[in-house]
Amino acid sequence: MSSDVCIAAQGLGKKYQIYAKPHHRLLDMLSPSAGRGRAFWALRNVDFSIKKGETVGIVGRNGSGKSTLLQIVSGTVSPSEGSVEVTGRVAALLELGTGFNPEFTGRENIRLNAAVLGLEGAQIDSRMQAILDFADIGEFVDEPVRTYSSGMYIRLAFAVAISVNPDVLIIDEALSVGDEAFQRKCFARIEQMKRDGATILFVSHSASMVTQLCDRAILLDGGRRIMTGEPKAVVARYQKLINAPAAERAAILEQICKDDVRMADELPLALEDTVLSEVDGAEIPLSNISRSESIHWLDANMKPTSTVEYASQGARILTPHLETEAGEAVNVLSPKKTYVYCYDVEFDRDVERVHFGMMVKSVSGVELSGMASHAHGDAIPLVRAGSRIRVQFELAALMVPGTYFLNAGVMGVVNGQGDAFVHRLVDAVMFRIDSTHTNRRLDGFFDISVEPAVRLTLIPRGGEAR
């Protein structure tokens, strides 16, 4: 393993024996050659490496092997085949209940868990108050852990895990049980650990969390690694996979594997190419740009190459685009002006309870804002086959100057199967908020200021602001 690699897995696999009856397990232990069990591979032939300081997210459907992978990396489960090497001190937050004795108090479990993670008695004493302050569970710290709620439990577990300053932090969907205030405190601490050079590996079903926190993402399905790459690209394909009809899942999996090979061969990735002009500050040639008299215009060079299309299940989205309130097609927008996001939907079968949606995302895939038609009324009870509906969402250009993407989606019920996407386009439209007429420094994603952007007031010594 090279010096810059923190976690390296080769041919990793985990096999379990499944028995039809409980006593068959005992009989197999007494006579292994009988072979009464059925082999189930929770993980098979998984290869990956993670560099020191990287944050990597693992996504996949339930049962795809995510938790098994984290358990093997953390050392709580041994692989049936292959190997994994981990460098440095590891702290893991796995499924609720791991690592704590339910009969011990919270304080006793802090000492026990910290000792297992490698801290000595004096070190635990010096960090005890910081752990208690972060967990913030009050007098319950001296009560048995079996009396804790899931939120209290994970507060204590996370506080202990970060107190050891681990080189590798492993998290298995644990933070989803905390309240919003505690989740934000945890994410702030994770971001600090990233800046300090820690390696972080975690499982999450939250697309925005993966795209916001991760440098890379790994997609698992059926116990196999399907794709590794830039988080936004991996998450888009993961969402396409979980929303695919069962009959088309195999074909989609095959295409994702091809995408993985293609992306591994391309430097930089095609997704990155779409935003280089914005990220690098390079000027786009003015040829092929159709300017209007206003400061918004249509840039023919700006087209997304990261579009992911879900399988159609009764409808198809057509001609998604942005236009001015006067109907002029644009994709370079003037800050704080209002535009219209439009697309048509053609239905080739009857669909019930139809509603439409849109989502604005950043270059890294963070979901910034969305809107659904049913938020302003009930869904359309029934749309007949052969119908075509034009969808229009008002979009205020309140984002800070930069490049953004728009999703388009149609949901409904086909043949009584339950509410689902009948068609969806991820990264259907690419647009940019123009910075030419902005001379203010803006951070974050949204410009919520009004002129004047900043007001400075001189406060006299010993007096009040006037």
C-alpha positions in Angstrom: 0.0 0.0 0.0 1.5 3.4 -1.0 2.2 6.0 1.6 -0.6 8.3 0.6 -3.3 5.6 0.8 -5.2 5.2 4.0 -7.7 2.3 3.1 -7.0 -0.3 0.5 -9.3 -3.2 -0.3 -8.6 -6.0 -2.8 -11.0 -8.8 -3.8 -13.1 -8.2 -0.6 -15.9 -10.6 0.0 -18.2 -11.7 2.8 -20.2 -15.0 2.7 -22.9 -16.1 5.1 -24.7 -19.4 5.3 -28.5 -19.3 5.1 -30.3 -22.2 6.7 -33.9 -23.3 6.1 -34.3 -24.5 9.7 -32.3 -23.3 12.9 -31.1 -26.8 13.8 -29.5 -27.2 10.4 -26.8 -24.7 11.5 -25.9 -27.0 14.5 -25.9 -30.1 12.2 -23.6 -28.3 9.8 -21.2 -27.5 12.6 -21.0 -31.1 13.5 -20.8 -32.3 9.9 -19.6 -29.5 7.6 -19.6 -31.8 4.6 -23.4 -32.2 4.8 -23.8 -28.7 3.3 -27.3 -28.0 4.5 -26.8 -24.2 4.3 -27.1 -22.0 1.2 -24.3 -19.6 0.6 -25.2 -15.9 0.4 -22.5 -13.4 -0.6 -23.3 -10.0 1.1 -20.1 -8.6 -0.5 -18.1 -10.0 -3.5 -14.9 -9.0 -5.3 -14.8 -5.4 -4.1 -11.7 -3.3 -4.9 -11.1 0.3 -3.9 -8.5 2.6 -2.3 -9.0 5.8 -0.3 -6.2 8.3 0.1 -5.4 10.0 3.4 -7.6 13.0 3.9 -10.3 11.9 1.5 -14.0 11.8 2.3 -15.8 9.0 0.5 -19.5 8.2 0.6 -21.0 4.8 -0.1 -24.5 4.6 -1.6 -26.7 1.8 -2.8 -30.1 0.1 -2.3 -30.9 -1.6 1.0 -29.1 -5.0 1.0 -26.4 -3.9 -1.4 -23.6 -4.6 1.1 -22.9 -1.1 2.4 -23.0 -1.9 6.1 -21.1 -5.1 5.6 -18.3 -3.2 3.9 -18.0 -0.7 6.7 -18.0 -3.5 9.3 -15.1 -5.2 7.5 -13.1 -1.9 7.2 -13.7 -1.1 10.9 -12.6 -4.6 11.9 -15.8 -5.8 13.6 -16.4 -8.4 10.8 -13.8 -10.6 9.1 -13.9 -11.0 5.3 -14.5 -14.4 3.8 -12.1 -13.6 1.0 -9.8 -10.8 0.0 -8.0 -8.3 2.2 -8.3 -4.8 3.5 -5.6 -2.6 5.0 -6.3 0.5 7.1 -3.6 2.9 8.3 -4.1 4.9 11.6 -6.5 5.0 14.5 -10.1 4.1 13.5 -13.3 5.3 15.1 -16.6 3.8 13.9 -20.2 4.7 14.3 -22.1 1.6 13.0 -25.6 0.4 13.7 -27.2 1.6 16.9 -26.2 -0.7 19.8 -22.6 -1.4 18.7 -19.8 -0.7 21.3 -21.9 0.3 24.3 -22.9 -2.0 27.2 -26.6 -1.2 27.8 -26.3 -1.9 31.6 -23.5 0.6 32.1 -24.1 4.3 32.6 -23.2 6.7 29.9 -20.2 7.8 31.8 -19.0 4.2 32.3 -19.5 3.6 28.6 -17.5 6.7 27.7 -14.5 5.2 29.6 -15.0 1.7 28.2 -15.4 2.9 24.6 -12.5 5.4 24.7 -10.2 2.8 26.1 -11.2 0.4 23.3 -10.3 3.2 20.9 -6.8 3.5 22.4 -7.0 6.3 25.0 -5.4 5.8 28.4 -7.0 6.8 31.8 -5.4 10.2 32.0 -6.3 11.0 28.4 -9.9 10.0 29.0 -10.1 12.2 32.2 -8.8 15.2 30.3 -11.3 14.8 27.5 -14.3 13.8 29.6 -15.8 17.2 30.0 -15.5 18.0 26.2 -17.3 14.7 25.5 -20.1 15.5 27.9 -20.4 19.0 26.5 -20.7 17.8 22.9 -23.1 15.0 23.8 -25.2 17.4 25.8 -27.5 14.7 27.4 -27.4 16.3 30.9 -28.0 14.1 34.0 -28.8 11.1 31.8 -25.0 10.5 31.5 -25.2 8.7 34.9 -28.2 6.6 33.9 -27.9 3.1 32.2 -27.7 3.4 28.4 -30.6 1.0 28.0 -32.8 3.9 29.1 -31.6 6.2 26.4 -33.5 7.2 23.3 -31.8 6.6 19.9 -31.0 10.3 19.7 -29.3 10.3 23.1 -27.4 7.2 22.3 -25.9 8.5 19.0 -25.1 11.9 20.7 -22.9 10.0 23.2 -21.4 7.6 20.6 -20.5 10.4 18.2 -19.0 12.5 21.0 -16.7 9.6 22.1 -15.7 8.8 18.5 -14.5 12.3 17.6 -12.8 12.7 21.0 -10.0 10.3 20.1 -9.1 12.4 17.1 -9.2 9.4 14.7 -7.2 9.2 11.5 -10.2 7.3 10.0 -13.8 8.0 10.9 -16.4 5.5 9.7 -20.1 6.3 9.9 -23.0 4.1 8.9 -26.2 6.2 8.6 -25.9 6.9 12.3 -26.5 10.7 12.2 -29.9 10.3 10.6 -31.4 9.7 14.1 -30.2 12.9 15.6 -32.2 16.2 15.7 -31.4 18.9 13.3 -29.4 21.0 15.7 -27.2 18.1 16.6 -26.8 17.0 13.0 -25.5 20.4 12.2 -23.1 20.3 15.1 -21.9 16.9 13.8 -21.5 18.1 10.3 -19.5 21.1 11.4 -17.2 18.8 13.4 -16.8 16.5 10.4 -15.9 19.5 8.2 -13.3 20.5 10.8 -11.9 16.9 10.7 -11.7 17.1 7.0 -9.7 20.3 7.2 -7.4 18.6 9.7 -6.7 15.8 7.3 -8.8 12.9 8.6 -10.1 10.2 6.3 -13.9 9.8 6.4 -15.9 6.9 5.1 -19.7 6.9 5.5 -22.9 5.4 4.3 -25.9 7.7 3.6 -29.1 7.7 1.6 -29.0 11.5 1.6 -27.9 12.6 -1.9 -27.2 16.2 -0.7 -25.1 14.9 2.2 -23.0 12.8 -0.2 -22.5 15.5 -2.8 -21.8 18.2 -0.2 -19.3 16.4 2.0 -17.6 13.8 -0.2 -14.6 14.0 -2.6 -15.7 10.7 -4.2 -18.6 8.2 -3.9 -18.9 4.4 -4.4 -22.0 2.8 -5.7 -22.7 -0.8 -4.5 -25.4 -3.1 -5.8 -25.9 -6.8 -5.0 -22.7 -6.8 -3.0 -20.6 -5.6 -5.9 -18.9 -2.3 -6.6 -20.7 -0.9 -9.6 -19.2 2.6 -9.9 -16.7 4.9 -8.2 -16.3 8.6 -9.1 -17.3 12.2 -8.6 -20.2 12.3 -6.1 -22.7 14.1 -8.3 -22.3 11.6 -11.1 -22.5 8.6 -8.8 -25.6 9.9 -6.9 -27.4 10.6 -10.2 -26.9 7.1 -11.4 -27.8 5.6 -8.0 -31.1 7.5 -8.0 -31.8 6.4 -11.5 -31.2 2.8 -10.5 -33.5 2.8 -7.4 -36.3 4.4 -9.4 -36.0 2.0 -12.4 -38.7 -0.5 -13.2 -37.6 -4.0 -12.2 -37.6 -5.2 -15.9 -35.1 -2.5 -16.8 -32.8 -2.7 -13.8 -30.3 -5.1 -15.4 -29.8 -2.9 -18.5 -29.3 0.2 -16.3 -26.8 -1.6 -14.2 -24.8 -2.6 -17.3 -24.8 1.0 -18.5 -23.7 2.3 -15.1 -20.7 -0.2 -15.2 -19.8 1.1 -18.7 -20.0 4.7 -17.4 -17.7 3.7 -14.6 -15.1 2.4 -17.0 -15.4 5.4 -19.3 -15.0 7.9 -16.4 -12.0 6.1 -15.1 -10.3 6.6 -18.5 -11.2 10.3 -18.8 -9.2 13.0 -17.1 -10.8 15.3 -16.4 -14.3 13.8 -16.2 -16.9 14.9 -18.7 -18.9 16.3 -15.8 -16.1 18.6 -14.8 -15.6 19.7 -18.4 -19.1 21.3 -18.4 -18.1 23.8 -15.6 -14.5 24.5 -16.4 -15.3 27.9 -17.9 -16.9 28.9 -14.6 -14.6 27.3 -12.2 -11.4 28.4 -14.0 -12.7 31.8 -14.8 -11.9 31.3 -18.5 -13.7 33.4 -21.0 -16.2 31.7 -23.3 -15.8 32.9 -26.9 -18.5 35.3 -27.9 -19.3 33.4 -31.1 -22.5 31.4 -30.9 -23.8 33.7 -28.2 -27.0 35.4 -29.0 -27.3 38.5 -26.8 -30.4 40.5 -26.3 -30.5 44.1 -25.4 -30.7 43.1 -21.7 -28.0 41.5 -19.7 -29.3 37.9 -20.0 -28.7 35.9 -23.1 -28.5 32.4 -24.7 -25.1 30.8 -24.7 -25.1 28.0 -27.3 -21.9 26.6 -25.9 -23.4 25.9 -22.5 -25.1 22.5 -22.6 -25.0 19.8 -19.8 -23.1 16.6 -20.5 -24.0 15.1 -17.2 -27.8 14.6 -18.0 -29.2 11.3 -16.6 -32.6 10.2 -17.9 -34.9 7.8 -15.9 -36.8 5.1 -17.8 -40.2 6.3 -19.1 -43.2 4.7 -17.4 -46.0 6.4 -19.2 -44.7 9.9 -19.9 -41.7 11.8 -21.4 -40.3 15.2 -20.7 -39.6 17.3 -23.7 -37.7 20.6 -24.5 -36.7 21.7 -20.9 -35.4 25.2 -21.1 -35.3 28.6 -19.4 -36.9 31.7 -20.8 -37.6 35.3 -19.9 -41.1 36.4 -18.9 -41.5 37.6 -22.5 -40.7 34.1 -23.8 -37.1 34.6 -24.9 -34.9 31.5 -24.5 -31.9 32.2 -22.2 -29.4 30.3 -20.0 -27.2 33.2 -18.8 -29.4 35.0 -16.2 -29.3 38.5 -14.7 -29.0 38.4 -10.9 -32.3 38.8 -9.0 -34.4 38.8 -12.1 -37.4 36.4 -12.6 -37.4 33.8 -15.3 -39.6 30.8 -16.3 -38.5 27.2 -16.3 -40.5 25.4 -19.0 -40.9 21.8 -20.2 -43.6 19.8 -22.0 -44.7 16.4 -20.9 -46.2 13.9 -23.4 -48.2 11.0 -21.9 -48.4 7.6 -23.8 -50.6 5.9 -21.2 -53.2 6.9 -18.6 -51.5 8.2 -15.4 -53.3 9.0 -12.2 -52.5 11.6 -9.5 -50.1 13.4 -11.7 -47.8 16.2 -10.4 -44.7 17.9 -11.7 -41.5 19.1 -10.1 -38.2 20.9 -10.5 -34.9 21.1 -8.6 -32.0 23.6 -8.7 -28.6 22.1 -7.9 -25.1 23.4 -7.6 -22.2 22.1 -9.6 -21.3 19.7 -6.8 -24.8 18.4 -6.8 -26.1 20.0 -3.6 -29.9 20.4 -3.9 -30.5 24.1 -3.4 -34.2 24.5 -3.9 -37.2 22.7 -5.4 -40.8 23.1 -6.3 -43.7 20.8 -7.0 -47.0 21.6 -8.7 -49.0 19.8 -6.0 -47.7 22.3 -3.4 -50.3 24.7 -4.8 -53.2 22.3 -5.1 -54.2 18.7 -5.5 -52.5 16.5 -8.0 -54.3 16.0 -11.4 -56.6 13.1 -10.8 -56.1 11.5 -14.2 -54.2 12.4 -17.4 -55.2 10.4 -20.5 -52.8 8.8 -22.9 -52.0 11.2 -25.8 -52.2 14.3 -23.7 -49.5 16.9 -23.7 -49.0 19.3 -20.8 -46.8 22.4 -20.6 -45.2 23.0 -17.2 -43.9 26.4 -16.2 -42.2 27.3 -12.9 -41.2 30.8 -12.0 -37.6 31.0 -11.1 -36.0 34.0 -9.3 -32.3 34.2 -10.0 -31.3 34.7 -6.3 -28.3 32.5 -6.5 -24.8 34.0 -6.3 -23.0 34.2 -9.7 -22.0 30.8 -10.8 -23.1 27.7 -12.7 -26.2 25.7 -11.8 -28.3 22.8 -13.0 -32.1 22.1 -13.2 -33.9 18.8 -12.8 -37.3 18.0 -14.2 -39.7 15.3 -13.0 -43.2 13.9 -13.4 -44.7 11.7 -10.8 -47.9 9.7 -10.8 -49.6 6.3 -10.4 -49.6 3.8 -13.3 -51.7 0.7 -13.0 -52.2 1.2 -9.3 -48.5 0.6 -8.6 -48.0 3.6 -6.2 -46.7 7.1 -6.6 -43.4 7.0 -8.6 -41.5 8.9 -11.2 -43.0 8.3 -14.6 -40.2 10.2 -16.1 -37.3 12.3 -14.8 -34.3 14.2 -16.2 -31.4 14.9 -13.8 -29.3 17.9 -15.0 -31.8 18.6 -17.8 -30.7 22.3 -18.1 -27.5 24.1 -17.3 -27.5 27.8 -16.6 -25.3 30.5 -15.2 -25.9 33.6 -13.1 -24.0 36.4 -14.8 -21.3 38.2 -12.7 -20.7 41.1 -15.1 -22.9 43.5 -13.3 -22.1 42.4 -9.8 -19.3 44.2 -8.0 -20.0 42.8 -4.5 -18.3 39.9 -2.8 -20.8 37.1 -2.2 -20.3 33.7 -0.4 -22.5 30.7 -0.1 -25.2 29.9 -2.7 -27.8 32.6 -2.4 -27.7 36.4 -2.6 -30.3 37.4 -0.1 -29.0 41.0 0.3 -30.7 44.2 -0.8 -28.9 47.4 -1.7 -27.0 48.7 0.1 -25.4 45.3 0.6 -23.5 46.4 3.8 -24.2 49.1 6.2 -21.4 50.3 8.5 -22.2 52.3 11.7 -19.5 54.0 13.7 -20.3 53.7 17.4 -18.7 56.5 19.5 -16.8 55.5 22.6 -19.2 55.1 25.5 -22.1 55.9 23.3 -24.7 54.3 21.1 -24.9 53.9 17.4 -26.6 56.8 15.7 
